[in-house]
Amino acid sequence: MTDEQLLQFARAMLDAARPHLERSEPLRKAAGLFAQWVMGEIARIEAGDSAAAGGHDEIRRPLESASSASTSIAAPSSSSATIVSPAPSGGLPMSSALVPLRIGDTVTYVPATGTTAELGRARQAAQRAEGEASLLSIPSEGRELDMGLVVKRCRLKAASCRLGIQKRAAANESAMWYTTPGGVQIQSQMHAMLDEAKATDNCFLWAFWPEREPPSDEVFTACADCYDAMADAAALVARLEGAGVNVARPDVEVAFQFLASACSALRGVLRETWLTRDDIDQFAVHLWLRYHTQTRQIYVEHHMRLDDPASAAEMPGLRAGIRETLARLDNSDAHAKRIKAMFDKVRYHARLALSATADEREGHWSKIKAAVESAMTLGVRPGDARFGQALGTAIELCPPELAELIRLSKPTHVEDEEEMQPRREWSGDVLRVRQALRGRQIVVIGGERRRPAIERLIEAFELADVEWVELVEHSTGSAMMAPIRRPQTALVVVIIKLTGHLHAEEARQFAVEADKACVYLTGGYNPERVAHEAIEQVSEQLEGMMRSGAAAGHK
């Protein structure tokens, strides 16, 4: 190879590697390590060092003198070989190892020198780069998918498969089937579908392709069922995605599982047709699921791998499950709308009561009271801040009976009195829990953020911080996820009386997934109460935190 050809090769390699280097810091570090090794090889060659010509003699040489040098040799694995050299004076032992280097989609192994910890970080960087590359390899159309378009195309494909069965039956009855009334109707429907497909982006009705032998009726029926199932699942996902913050995470997980099952079953049944390429909707949905399950940390248990396929026979049951889910969501939406209507009614009459005469005001108070009671019968808890928000300044003019009802519906803060007390001595429970939580963070779920309460918790347990997550009833609990998963979070405190049941369960689930201790408080949230419940509910995890803290302090 001439120098010019080598230069062209180097430029081509640089152009191929640059996008990956720009996206991945771990890859840049690994490439820098590789460059250092190459420069070392060049230096040895120019100096006439015979070791450079021996390939990996610089690695093998410590092996040959291992007994005399008292080196410790680690057994080579399939991914790397490590040779630990004698410790330099006053420093950590140095090692030589083969570490993975990823450039684009290619992985190679290069020699590197450093401490055991440094070599371990180099391998971890390559693993992180591999994980990033797997997501970056998904094209943008797989990350952002128009579910409405998927629904439309799948419905059309399902209808074409079923019409294909009718077309074959008519052709079997008569060679001149297209002249019969039934045949004319089939032809008309087919042309209408083809026209709709032409007007729809990337919609191929393979069932009507005249140059291929259509599959059996059984396969046609299975394809239609799978297309309809995927359309149903995509419509459910589109509905939840459009709901924004008002969607519960468990509903998203169920919808993703429905979509994964339909997608897997469709892929399997299409292999029994004449198609040789992936169906665009099946492939795009699979890419979309891969990307969003990983980036949003949503676990889909089944049918995301080739060795775990779904069956077309399961699709009728899957569609029934989707219908049940949609019915439940409809009921939930209707319930939320009824509650909203009650608060709107309170807000409307409170505004009128401010400017009404004394006699007129009585009628408004009566209607406000009825709306408040109706909201409570619909499940709105006493203490819901929306009552006070809806009444606004009119709450000051409430008659005694209504004022008492609203007052009782407000959350009681036992901690208020304690927050006004001077500094106190803490109990043994607090001191014990302090050993586990000192210097770390707790996350509080429920109610409104109260600075005095936060300061008391920080003082009692010597915390680095308290992160108080405020949630709106019937909204998603996704705001809890990041605080709970933070490395510095040691404990999650859920105030049951100020938190909806769904949010409480979500908080516990997030804590379990992040391996964090979670405590439910049924009473107040002062430090003594928190310490008592923590010892009662998560004493083993507290002991583990204390042991790890002691070990870290010993080191």
C-alpha positions as CSV (number, residue, x, y, z in Angstrom):
1,M,0.0,0.0,0.0
2,T,1.4,3.4,-1.0
3,D,1.7,6.4,1.3
4,E,-1.2,8.1,-0.6
5,Q,-3.4,5.0,-0.1
6,L,-2.5,4.9,3.6
7,L,-3.4,8.6,3.9
8,Q,-6.8,8.0,2.1
9,F,-7.4,5.0,4.4
10,A,-6.7,7.1,7.5
11,R,-9.0,9.9,6.3
12,A,-11.8,7.4,5.7
13,M,-11.4,5.9,9.1
14,L,-11.5,9.4,10.7
15,D,-14.7,10.3,8.8
16,A,-16.3,7.0,10.0
17,A,-15.2,7.4,13.6
18,R,-15.8,11.1,14.1
19,P,-19.7,10.9,14.7
20,H,-19.2,8.2,17.3
21,L,-16.4,10.1,19.0
22,E,-18.6,13.3,19.2
23,R,-21.4,11.4,20.8
24,S,-19.6,9.3,23.4
25,E,-17.1,10.6,26.0
26,P,-16.2,7.0,27.1
27,L,-15.3,6.2,23.5
28,R,-13.1,9.3,23.3
29,K,-11.3,8.2,26.4
30,A,-10.8,4.7,25.0
31,A,-9.6,6.2,21.6
32,G,-7.1,8.4,23.5
33,L,-5.7,5.4,25.3
34,F,-5.4,3.6,22.0
35,A,-3.6,6.6,20.5
36,Q,-1.1,6.6,23.4
37,W,-0.3,3.0,22.8
38,V,0.3,3.6,19.1
39,M,2.6,6.5,19.8
40,G,4.5,4.3,22.2
41,E,4.9,1.7,19.5
42,I,6.1,4.3,17.0
43,A,8.7,5.6,19.6
44,R,10.0,2.1,20.1
45,I,10.3,1.4,16.4
46,E,12.1,4.7,15.8
47,A,14.5,3.8,18.7
48,G,15.2,0.4,17.1
49,D,13.6,-1.5,20.0
50,S,13.2,-5.1,19.0
51,A,10.2,-5.5,21.3
52,A,8.1,-3.5,18.9
53,A,8.5,-6.1,16.2
54,G,7.4,-8.9,18.4
55,G,3.8,-7.9,18.5
56,H,2.9,-8.3,22.1
57,D,6.3,-9.2,23.5
58,E,5.9,-6.2,25.9
59,I,3.1,-8.1,27.5
60,R,4.7,-11.6,27.3
61,R,8.0,-10.6,28.8
62,P,6.6,-10.1,32.4
63,L,5.2,-13.7,32.0
64,E,8.6,-15.2,31.2
65,S,10.2,-13.5,34.3
66,A,7.2,-14.0,36.6
67,S,8.9,-16.4,39.0
68,S,12.0,-14.2,39.4
69,A,10.1,-11.0,39.6
70,S,7.4,-12.4,41.9
71,T,4.7,-11.1,39.7
72,S,1.1,-12.1,40.2
73,I,-0.5,-13.3,37.0
74,A,-4.3,-13.1,36.5
75,A,-5.8,-15.9,34.4
76,P,-6.7,-14.5,31.0
77,S,-10.4,-14.4,30.1
78,S,-12.2,-14.3,26.7
79,S,-12.3,-10.5,26.9
80,S,-8.9,-9.6,28.4
81,A,-5.6,-10.8,29.8
82,T,-4.0,-9.0,32.7
83,I,-0.4,-9.2,34.0
84,V,0.3,-7.4,37.3
85,S,3.8,-6.0,37.4
86,P,5.8,-5.4,40.6
87,A,4.6,-2.4,42.5
88,P,6.7,0.7,41.8
89,S,8.3,2.3,44.8
90,G,5.7,4.3,46.8
91,G,2.8,3.6,44.4
92,L,0.0,1.2,43.4
93,P,1.0,-2.0,41.4
94,M,1.0,-1.4,37.6
95,S,-0.6,-3.9,35.2
96,S,-0.7,-4.6,31.5
97,A,-4.0,-5.8,30.0
98,L,-6.0,-6.1,26.8
99,V,-8.9,-3.8,27.1
100,P,-11.9,-3.5,24.6
101,L,-11.9,-0.6,22.2
102,R,-15.1,0.1,20.3
103,I,-15.0,2.2,17.1
104,G,-18.4,2.4,15.4
105,D,-19.8,-1.1,15.4
106,T,-16.4,-2.8,15.7
107,V,-14.8,-4.0,18.9
108,T,-11.0,-4.7,19.1
109,Y,-8.7,-5.3,22.0
110,V,-5.6,-3.2,22.6
111,P,-2.9,-3.4,25.2
112,A,-2.9,-0.9,28.0
113,T,-0.9,-0.2,31.1
114,G,-2.1,1.2,34.4
115,T,-3.3,0.3,37.9
116,T,-6.0,-2.4,38.3
117,A,-8.6,0.3,39.0
118,E,-7.6,2.2,35.9
119,L,-7.8,-0.9,33.7
120,G,-11.2,-1.7,35.2
121,R,-12.5,1.8,34.4
122,A,-11.3,1.4,30.8
123,R,-13.3,-1.8,30.5
124,Q,-16.4,-0.1,32.0
125,A,-16.0,2.8,29.6
126,A,-16.1,0.4,26.7
127,Q,-19.3,-1.3,28.1
128,R,-21.0,2.1,28.5
129,A,-20.0,3.0,25.0
130,E,-21.6,-0.3,23.8
131,G,-24.8,0.5,25.6
132,E,-24.9,4.0,24.1
133,A,-24.2,2.6,20.7
134,S,-27.1,0.2,20.9
135,L,-29.5,3.1,21.5
136,L,-27.9,5.5,19.0
137,S,-28.1,2.8,16.4
138,I,-31.9,3.1,16.5
139,P,-32.9,5.5,13.7
140,S,-34.8,8.6,14.6
141,E,-38.0,7.2,13.0
142,G,-37.8,4.4,15.5
143,R,-37.5,6.8,18.5
144,E,-40.3,9.1,17.4
145,L,-43.2,7.2,15.8
146,D,-46.6,8.5,14.7
147,M,-48.8,5.9,16.5
148,G,-51.9,7.4,14.7
149,L,-50.3,6.5,11.4
150,V,-49.5,3.0,12.7
151,V,-53.1,2.5,13.7
152,K,-54.3,3.6,10.3
153,R,-52.0,1.4,8.3
154,C,-52.6,-1.7,10.5
155,R,-56.3,-1.3,10.2
156,L,-56.1,-1.1,6.4
157,K,-53.7,-4.1,6.2
158,A,-56.1,-6.1,8.5
159,A,-59.0,-5.3,6.2
160,S,-57.0,-6.2,3.1
161,C,-56.1,-9.6,4.6
162,R,-59.8,-10.4,5.3
163,L,-60.8,-9.2,1.8
164,G,-58.1,-11.4,0.4
165,I,-60.0,-14.4,1.9
166,Q,-63.2,-13.3,0.2
167,K,-61.5,-12.7,-3.1
168,R,-60.1,-16.2,-3.1
169,A,-63.4,-17.8,-2.2
170,A,-65.1,-15.9,-5.0
171,A,-62.5,-17.0,-7.5
172,N,-62.8,-20.6,-6.4
173,E,-66.6,-20.4,-7.1
174,S,-66.3,-19.0,-10.6
175,A,-63.6,-18.1,-13.1
176,M,-65.7,-15.1,-14.0
177,W,-66.0,-14.1,-10.3
178,Y,-65.3,-10.4,-10.9
179,T,-68.5,-10.2,-13.0
180,T,-70.8,-11.4,-10.3
181,P,-72.5,-9.0,-7.9
182,G,-70.3,-10.2,-5.0
183,G,-67.2,-10.0,-7.2
184,V,-67.9,-6.5,-8.3
185,Q,-68.3,-5.5,-4.7
186,I,-65.0,-7.1,-3.7
187,Q,-63.3,-5.4,-6.6
188,S,-64.8,-2.0,-5.5
189,Q,-63.6,-2.5,-2.0
190,M,-60.1,-3.5,-3.1
191,H,-59.7,-0.5,-5.3
192,A,-60.9,1.8,-2.5
193,M,-58.3,0.3,-0.1
194,L,-55.6,0.6,-2.7
195,D,-56.5,4.3,-3.3
196,E,-56.4,4.9,0.5
197,A,-53.0,3.1,0.7
198,K,-51.6,5.2,-2.0
199,A,-52.7,8.3,-0.1
200,T,-51.1,7.0,3.1
201,D,-47.4,7.3,3.7
202,N,-45.5,4.0,3.3
203,C,-48.6,1.8,3.2
204,F,-48.1,-1.4,1.2
205,L,-51.1,-3.8,0.9
206,W,-49.2,-7.0,0.2
207,A,-52.4,-9.1,0.4
208,F,-53.4,-7.8,-3.1
209,W,-50.0,-8.2,-4.8
210,P,-50.9,-10.2,-8.0
211,E,-47.4,-11.6,-8.6
212,R,-47.2,-13.7,-5.4
213,E,-49.1,-16.6,-4.2
214,P,-51.3,-15.5,-1.3
215,P,-51.1,-17.4,2.0
216,S,-53.7,-19.8,3.3
217,D,-56.9,-18.5,4.8
218,E,-55.7,-19.5,8.2
219,V,-52.5,-17.4,7.8
220,F,-54.6,-14.5,6.3
221,T,-56.9,-14.6,9.3
222,A,-53.9,-14.7,11.8
223,C,-52.3,-11.8,10.0
224,A,-55.5,-9.8,10.2
225,D,-55.9,-10.5,13.9
226,C,-52.3,-9.5,14.6
227,Y,-52.7,-6.3,12.6
228,D,-55.9,-5.4,14.5
229,A,-54.2,-6.2,17.8
230,M,-51.3,-4.0,17.0
231,A,-53.6,-1.2,15.9
232,D,-55.5,-1.5,19.2
233,A,-52.3,-1.5,21.3
234,A,-50.9,1.5,19.3
235,A,-54.1,3.4,19.9
236,L,-53.9,2.7,23.6
237,V,-50.3,3.9,23.7
238,A,-51.1,7.0,21.7
239,R,-53.9,7.9,24.2
240,L,-51.6,7.5,27.1
241,E,-48.7,9.4,25.5
242,G,-51.1,12.2,24.7
243,A,-52.3,12.4,28.3
244,G,-48.9,13.8,29.4
245,V,-48.5,14.1,33.2
246,N,-52.0,12.8,33.8
247,V,-51.0,9.2,33.1
248,A,-50.1,6.6,35.7
249,R,-46.9,4.6,35.1
250,P,-48.5,1.2,35.6
251,D,-50.9,2.0,32.8
252,V,-48.0,2.8,30.5
253,E,-46.3,-0.5,31.5
254,V,-49.4,-2.5,30.6
255,A,-49.8,-0.7,27.3
256,F,-46.2,-1.3,26.3
257,Q,-46.6,-5.0,27.1
258,F,-49.7,-5.1,24.9
259,L,-47.8,-3.5,22.1
260,A,-44.8,-5.8,22.4
261,S,-47.0,-8.9,22.4
262,A,-48.9,-7.8,19.2
263,C,-45.7,-6.8,17.5
264,S,-44.0,-10.1,18.3
265,A,-47.0,-12.2,17.1
266,L,-47.3,-10.2,13.9
267,R,-43.6,-10.8,13.1
268,G,-44.1,-14.5,13.6
269,V,-47.1,-14.9,11.4
270,L,-45.7,-12.8,8.6
271,R,-42.9,-15.3,8.3
272,E,-45.5,-17.7,6.9
273,T,-46.3,-15.4,4.0
274,W,-44.3,-14.7,0.9
275,L,-42.9,-11.5,2.4
276,T,-39.1,-11.5,2.6
277,R,-38.7,-8.1,4.3
278,D,-39.9,-6.8,7.7
279,D,-43.3,-5.1,7.7
280,I,-42.7,-1.4,8.2
281,D,-45.1,-1.1,11.1
282,Q,-43.9,-4.2,12.9
283,F,-40.3,-3.1,12.6
284,A,-40.9,0.5,13.5
285,V,-42.9,-0.4,16.6
286,H,-40.2,-2.8,17.7
287,L,-37.5,-0.1,17.4
288,W,-39.8,2.4,19.2
289,L,-40.3,0.0,22.1
290,R,-36.6,-0.8,22.3
291,Y,-35.7,2.8,22.6
292,H,-38.4,3.9,25.0
293,T,-38.3,1.0,27.3
294,Q,-34.6,1.6,27.8
295,T,-34.6,5.4,28.0
296,R,-37.7,5.6,30.2
297,Q,-36.8,2.6,32.3
298,I,-40.1,0.8,31.6
299,Y,-39.9,-3.0,32.1
300,V,-41.6,-5.2,29.5
301,E,-41.5,-8.7,30.8
302,H,-42.4,-10.7,27.7
303,H,-42.0,-10.8,23.9
304,M,-39.2,-8.3,23.4
305,R,-36.7,-11.0,22.2
306,L,-36.7,-13.4,19.3
307,D,-36.5,-16.4,21.7
308,D,-39.7,-15.2,23.5
309,P,-42.3,-15.0,20.7
310,A,-46.0,-14.3,21.1
311,S,-48.6,-16.4,19.3
312,A,-51.3,-15.2,17.0
313,A,-53.7,-17.4,18.9
314,E,-53.3,-15.0,21.9
315,M,-54.5,-11.9,20.0
316,P,-58.2,-12.2,20.6
317,G,-57.5,-12.4,24.4
318,L,-55.0,-9.5,24.1
319,R,-57.6,-7.4,22.3
320,A,-60.1,-8.1,25.1
321,G,-57.5,-7.0,27.6
322,I,-57.0,-3.7,25.7
323,R,-60.8,-3.1,25.6
324,E,-60.9,-3.6,29.4
325,T,-58.0,-1.2,29.9
326,L,-59.7,1.4,27.7
327,A,-63.0,1.0,29.6
328,R,-61.2,1.5,32.9
329,L,-59.4,4.6,31.6
330,D,-62.7,5.9,30.3
331,N,-64.3,5.4,33.7
332,S,-61.3,7.1,35.4
333,D,-61.5,10.0,33.0
334,A,-65.2,10.4,33.6
335,H,-64.6,10.2,37.3
336,A,-62.0,12.9,37.2
337,K,-64.3,15.1,35.1
338,R,-67.1,14.8,37.6
339,I,-64.7,15.8,40.4
340,K,-63.4,18.7,38.3
341,A,-67.0,19.8,37.7
342,M,-67.6,19.9,41.5
343,F,-64.6,22.2,42.1
344,D,-65.7,24.4,39.1
345,K,-69.1,24.7,40.8
346,V,-67.5,25.7,44.1
347,R,-65.3,28.2,42.3
348,Y,-68.2,29.7,40.3
349,H,-70.5,30.2,43.3
350,A,-67.6,31.5,45.6
351,R,-67.0,34.2,43.0
352,L,-70.7,35.1,42.9
353,A,-70.9,35.1,46.7
354,L,-68.3,37.8,47.0
355,S,-70.5,40.3,45.2
356,A,-73.9,39.0,46.3
357,T,-76.3,40.5,48.8
358,A,-76.7,38.8,52.2
359,D,-79.9,37.0,51.1
360,E,-78.4,35.9,47.7
361,R,-75.2,34.7,49.4
362,E,-77.1,32.1,51.4
363,G,-78.1,30.3,48.2
364,H,-74.5,30.3,47.0
365,W,-73.3,28.9,50.3
366,S,-75.9,26.1,50.0
367,K,-74.7,25.2,46.5
368,I,-71.1,25.3,47.5
369,K,-71.7,23.0,50.5
370,A,-73.5,20.5,48.2
371,A,-70.6,20.6,45.7
372,V,-68.1,20.0,48.5
373,E,-70.0,17.0,49.8
374,S,-70.4,15.6,46.3
375,A,-66.7,15.9,45.7
376,M,-66.0,14.0,49.0
377,T,-68.4,11.2,48.0
378,L,-66.4,10.9,44.7
379,G,-63.3,10.1,46.8
380,V,-61.7,13.5,47.3
381,R,-59.9,13.2,50.6
382,P,-60.4,15.6,53.5
383,G,-57.5,17.9,53.4
384,D,-57.5,18.4,49.6
385,A,-56.0,21.8,48.9
386,R,-58.3,22.3,46.0
387,F,-61.2,23.2,48.3
388,G,-59.4,26.2,49.6
389,Q,-58.1,27.1,46.1
390,A,-61.6,27.0,44.7
391,L,-63.1,29.1,47.5
392,G,-60.3,31.7,47.3
393,T,-61.0,34.8,49.4
394,A,-64.6,33.8,49.8
395,I,-63.6,31.4,52.5
396,E,-63.4,34.3,54.9
397,L,-67.2,34.9,54.4
398,C,-68.3,31.3,54.9
399,P,-71.1,30.6,57.4
400,P,-70.0,28.6,60.5
401,E,-71.3,25.3,59.2
402,L,-69.5,25.5,55.8
403,A,-66.4,27.0,57.4
404,E,-66.3,24.0,59.8
405,L,-66.6,21.6,56.9
406,I,-63.8,23.3,55.0
407,R,-61.6,23.5,58.1
408,L,-62.0,19.9,58.8
409,S,-61.2,19.0,55.2
410,K,-57.8,20.8,55.5
411,P,-54.8,18.8,56.5
412,T,-53.9,19.0,60.2
413,H,-50.3,19.7,60.9
414,V,-49.3,18.2,64.2
415,E,-45.8,19.3,63.4
416,D,-46.6,23.0,63.4
417,E,-46.5,23.2,67.2
418,E,-43.2,21.2,67.3
419,E,-41.6,23.5,64.7
420,M,-42.2,26.5,67.1
421,Q,-40.5,24.7,70.0
422,P,-36.8,25.5,70.9
423,R,-34.0,23.0,70.1
424,R,-34.5,19.7,71.9
425,E,-32.7,16.5,72.8
426,W,-33.5,13.7,70.5
427,S,-34.5,10.2,71.5
428,G,-32.5,7.0,71.1
429,D,-34.5,6.1,68.0
430,V,-33.5,9.3,66.3
431,L,-29.9,8.8,67.2
432,R,-29.9,5.3,65.9
433,V,-31.5,6.3,62.6
434,R,-29.1,9.2,62.4
435,Q,-26.2,6.8,62.2
436,A,-27.6,5.3,59.0
437,L,-28.7,8.6,57.3
438,R,-26.0,11.0,58.4
439,G,-24.7,13.0,55.4
440,R,-27.2,11.5,53.0
441,Q,-30.6,12.6,51.7
442,I,-34.2,11.5,52.3
443,V,-37.1,12.0,49.9
444,V,-40.6,13.0,51.3
445,I,-43.7,12.2,49.3
446,G,-47.1,13.9,50.0
447,G,-48.5,17.2,51.0
448,E,-47.0,20.6,50.6
449,R,-43.3,21.4,51.0
450,R,-42.7,22.8,54.5
451,R,-39.4,24.5,55.2
452,P,-39.6,24.3,59.0
453,A,-40.2,20.5,58.8
454,I,-37.3,20.1,56.4
455,E,-35.0,21.9,58.7
456,R,-36.0,19.8,61.7
457,L,-35.4,16.6,59.7
458,I,-32.0,17.8,58.5
459,E,-31.1,18.8,62.1
460,A,-32.3,15.5,63.7
461,F,-30.7,13.1,61.3
462,E,-27.7,15.3,60.2
463,L,-28.8,15.1,56.6
464,A,-27.2,16.6,53.5
465,D,-30.7,17.5,52.2
466,V,-34.4,16.7,52.2
467,E,-36.1,16.6,48.8
468,W,-39.9,17.1,49.2
469,V,-41.9,16.0,46.1
470,E,-45.3,17.7,45.8
471,L,-47.8,15.7,43.7
472,V,-51.2,16.6,42.3
473,E,-54.0,14.0,42.8
474,H,-54.8,11.9,39.7
475,S,-51.5,13.0,38.1
476,T,-48.5,10.8,37.2
477,G,-46.0,10.0,39.9
478,S,-43.0,10.3,37.5
479,A,-41.7,13.3,39.4
480,M,-40.8,11.0,42.2
481,M,-38.6,8.7,40.1
482,A,-35.4,10.9,39.7
483,P,-35.2,12.0,43.4
484,I,-35.7,8.4,44.6
485,R,-33.0,7.1,42.2
486,R,-30.4,9.6,43.2
487,P,-27.2,7.9,44.6
488,Q,-27.3,10.1,47.7
489,T,-31.0,9.2,48.6
490,A,-31.0,6.8,51.5
491,L,-34.7,6.8,52.6
492,V,-38.1,7.5,51.0
493,V,-40.8,8.7,53.4
494,V,-44.4,8.5,52.2
495,I,-47.0,10.5,54.1
496,I,-50.1,8.3,53.6
497,K,-52.7,10.8,54.7
498,L,-51.4,13.4,52.2
499,T,-50.7,11.0,49.3
500,G,-53.1,9.1,47.0
501,H,-53.1,5.3,47.1
502,L,-51.7,5.1,43.6
503,H,-48.8,7.5,44.3
504,A,-48.0,5.7,47.5
505,E,-47.7,2.4,45.6
506,E,-45.6,4.0,42.8
507,A,-43.3,5.5,45.4
508,R,-42.7,2.1,47.0
509,Q,-42.2,0.5,43.6
510,F,-39.6,3.1,42.6
511,A,-37.9,2.6,45.9
512,V,-37.7,-1.2,45.4
513,E,-36.4,-0.8,41.9
514,A,-33.7,1.6,43.2
515,D,-32.9,-0.5,46.3
516,K,-33.8,2.3,48.6
517,A,-35.6,2.0,52.0
518,C,-39.2,3.2,52.0
519,V,-41.3,4.1,55.0
520,Y,-45.1,4.7,55.2
521,L,-46.2,7.3,57.8
522,T,-49.8,7.1,58.9
523,G,-49.4,9.9,61.5
524,G,-47.2,13.0,61.7
525,Y,-43.9,13.4,59.9
526,N,-41.8,14.9,62.7
527,P,-38.3,13.3,63.2
528,E,-39.4,11.2,66.2
529,R,-42.2,9.7,64.1
530,V,-40.0,9.1,61.1
531,A,-37.4,7.4,63.3
532,H,-39.9,5.2,65.0
533,E,-41.5,4.0,61.7
534,A,-38.1,3.5,60.0
535,I,-37.0,1.2,62.8
536,E,-40.3,-0.6,62.7
537,Q,-40.5,-1.0,58.9
538,V,-36.9,-1.0,57.5
539,S,-34.6,-1.9,60.4
540,E,-32.6,-4.4,58.3
541,Q,-31.9,-1.8,55.6
542,L,-30.9,0.7,58.2
543,E,-28.5,-1.8,59.7
544,G,-27.0,-2.4,56.3
545,M,-26.6,1.4,55.8
546,M,-24.9,1.7,59.1
547,R,-22.5,-1.1,58.3
548,S,-21.6,0.4,54.9
549,G,-21.2,3.8,56.5
550,A,-18.9,2.3,59.2
551,A,-16.8,0.5,56.5
552,A,-16.5,3.7,54.5
553,G,-15.3,5.6,57.6
554,H,-12.8,2.9,58.4
555,K,-11.4,3.1,54.9
